[in-house]
Amino acid sequence: MFAVYAGRIDAEQPLRGLESGERPEPPDRAGWTRVRVRAATLNHHDLWSLRGVGLPEENLPMILGCDAAGVDEDGNEVVLHSVIGQTGHGVGPRERRSLLTEKYQGTFAELTSVPTWNLIPKPPELSFEEAACLPTAWLTAYRMLFTNAGVRPGDSVLVQGAGGGVSTAAIVLAKAAGLRVYTTSRSPAKRARAQGLGAHGAFEPGARLPERVDAVIETVGAATWSHSVKSLRPGGTLVISGATSGANPPATELNRIFFLELKVVGSTMGTKDELEDLLAFCVATGVRPVIDSVLPMDRAREGFERLAEGEAFGKVVLTT
């Protein structure tokens, strides 16, 4: 079968390790189901995998891709929950959780395979392309906002780095939930697009906001950390799920954190129940994922280049 995969690791120039071509079909395995992929989406996790983060060389070649929507062996339209081992289903209760592409082959292929427990019915209201956007970036944003930040209608939130998959998801979800949403970006075009998605204000990085916010959604890391901490009201919550600009900010703002009793919460992906809730939220509200572009699987390198160069606004979708 045709697949897009990591053939080697290159920490400095990750796209040098990106390959495509024929790979073996997933084998039959007790407790697992093969899915014919109709759409899959890129995440920064795929770039990190090509750098060797979370993907050891002994697991190469590794088919990339965490997200997918497709059709199972019984003809059912399904969405994949990409956290393997979260409950022990399909792998045993003692195996630590992992994402697809860390230990098990991913979704950038004609066929993929996951534990049967990881399959969720795709709502008919969502296209395959839309549904494939949800299991990683959108699920991460959903958990950050509603589980870990605990925001409620009427609260305010700052989303750092408009344009990324998690950030665009957080803007759209927060707006639909009745929050006041502010965001930042170095790009005037991305700031304008973020306001088009419903952000109440879009600012240059580090700019003073109209108010101190109840929560910050942080995926950028070192470059925005100080601004994130300074933008919170006393008792506010900073939720972080990534550090694309670096994991070691020059100033940690510890005095401000303890004096204002701020909360800093780490967040990774989400649960199967939260993914089901997210799907239901999209159906009930009419919210749909922000899609940057849709490419056939054999043009995956173009999508990776858009992601690596920071050109994408929303999700890059690959179709079979």
HELIX and SHEET records of a PDB file:
HELIX    1   1 PRO A   14  GLY A   17  5                                   4    
HELIX    2   2 HIS A   44  ARG A   51  1                                   8    
HELIX    3   3 GLU A   57  ASN A   59  5                                   3    
HELIX    4   4 THR A  116  ASN A  118  5                                   3    
HELIX    5   5 PHE A  128  ALA A  132  1                                   5    
HELIX    6   6 LEU A  134  TRP A  138  3                                   5    
HELIX    7   7 LEU A  139  TYR A  142  1                                   4    
HELIX    8   8 ARG A  143  ASN A  148  3                                   6    
HELIX    9   9 GLY A  165  ALA A  176  1                                  12    
HELIX   10  10 PRO A  188  GLY A  196  1                                   9    
HELIX   11  11 TRP A  225  LYS A  230  1                                   6    
HELIX   12  12 LEU A  254  PHE A  259  1                                   6    
HELIX   13  13 LYS A  272  THR A  285  1                                  14    
HELIX   14  14 MET A  297  ARG A  299  5                                   3    
HELIX   15  15 ALA A  300  ALA A  308  1                                   9    
SHEET    1   A 3 LEU A  18  GLU A  22  0                                        
SHEET    2   A 3 PHE A   2  ALA A   6 -1                                        
SHEET    3   A 3 MET A  62  ILE A  63 -1                                        
SHEET    1   B 5 LEU A 111  PRO A 115  0                                        
SHEET    2   B 5 TRP A  32  THR A  41 -1                                        
SHEET    3   B 5 ALA A  69  ASP A  72 -1                                        
SHEET    4   B 5 GLU A  77  LEU A  80 -1                                        
SHEET    5   B 5 LEU A 119  PRO A 121 -1                                        
SHEET    1   C 4 LEU A 111  PRO A 115  0                                        
SHEET    2   C 4 TRP A  32  THR A  41 -1                                        
SHEET    3   C 4 LYS A 315  THR A 319 -1                                        
SHEET    4   C 4 ILE A 291  PRO A 296  1                                        
SHEET    1   D 2 VAL A  83  ILE A  84  0                                        
SHEET    2   D 2 SER A  98  LEU A  99 -1                                        
SHEET    1   E 6 GLY A 201  PHE A 203  0                                        
SHEET    2   E 6 ARG A 180  THR A 184  1                                        
SHEET    3   E 6 SER A 156  VAL A 159  1                                        
SHEET    4   E 6 VAL A 213  GLU A 218  1                                        
SHEET    5   E 6 LEU A 232  ILE A 240  1                                        
SHEET    6   E 6 LYS A 263  GLY A 266  1                                        
END                                                                             
